[in-house]
Amino acid sequence: EGRHLILLLATICVVSAQKMQCSHTTTDTSNNKQITFYLDAFSFDPSDTKDFLMGFEASAKSNFAINLCQDAQQAFACGQPTPVCQQDSGGVSNSCGALSTWQLTDWKDPNTQTPNPAGGVLASVTGGTQCPNRQRQSNVYLTCKTGIPNRPAQAVITEPQPPNECIYTIPFESPCFCPGGGGCSGGGSGDFDAGWVF
């Protein structure tokens, strides 16, 4: 019985370790007030692949599965923990950034790179599957936009032309990406709850 408890606790630690930071606190420069963004509404258990956010890159005819703050590799068998998993037109799967490199920073306009801390959150990952000139990396722009459905539409993904390919721009818009989470509830926080065990 003692071995089972140790195994259960070790499993819980591994599962908890797979979830990365899922909130970002910054200062709204328009009023100098602190604001926090919560991304849990689109952070799912890694086995819930049907719930992941999706994207498509037309130039490469590639599909993308995105699981904020958690692993998405099961969507297309990407082979390493990644929040951004790509499957190209030939059926080859790639990690577009290692989950361990997940970083949240202040939002900036994806077209002009003009910073606006109250505009949402920028999630970045590096260290994905090797491309000809670099390892794949992704910048996921989570833009605060009200008056639209909570669940973001499929992202239209872009990347620069060679030799700067494999740096993906992934834009999503949602009220859920507004300060305070826009009133959205979590998709699957992944946080430990004693109710899981007892």
C-alpha positions, 0 to 999 in steps of 0.5 A: 500500500505504501508503494502505491501511495509513493507511485501516485504522488510521483505521478501527480508530480510529473503531471503537475510539472508538465503545466507551465505558467498560465497567468501574466501580471503587468502594468497597464501603462494607460493608468499605471494599474497592475493587471493580470491575464489568466489563460486557463480557459484554453489550457487542457489536459494533454489527452483532450486533443479535441479541445486544443486551439487550432491553426493553419498555415496556408503557405506550407499547408500545415495544421497546428494544435495549440494547448496553452501552458501545457503539452499538445504533442499527442495531437499529431505525435510530435515526439517531445513536450510542446504547446505547439504541435505541427503536422505538415501536408506530408503527415510529418509532425514537428514540435514548434517549441519545447514546452520547457521554454514557455514564456509569457510577456507583455503583448505587442501588435503582431504586425507592428510590434508596438507594445501594449501591455493591456492588449493581451499576452505574448506566449513564446517557445523556442527549441522545437524540431530542427529546421534547415536554419534553426530549431522551430519557434513560435510566438502566440499572440493572445489578443484581448478582443471583446464582442466576439465568441470566447473560443478563438477562431482557427488561427491563420499562421504565418512564417517568414520566407527562407532563410528566416523560416520556422519562426511561427506567428500564431494570432488568437483573439478572445475576450478570455485574453482580456485582463482578469480572464474576461469572465472565462472559466478554466478549460483544465487548470491541471492544478492539483486538487485533493479531490483527485485522490480522495 
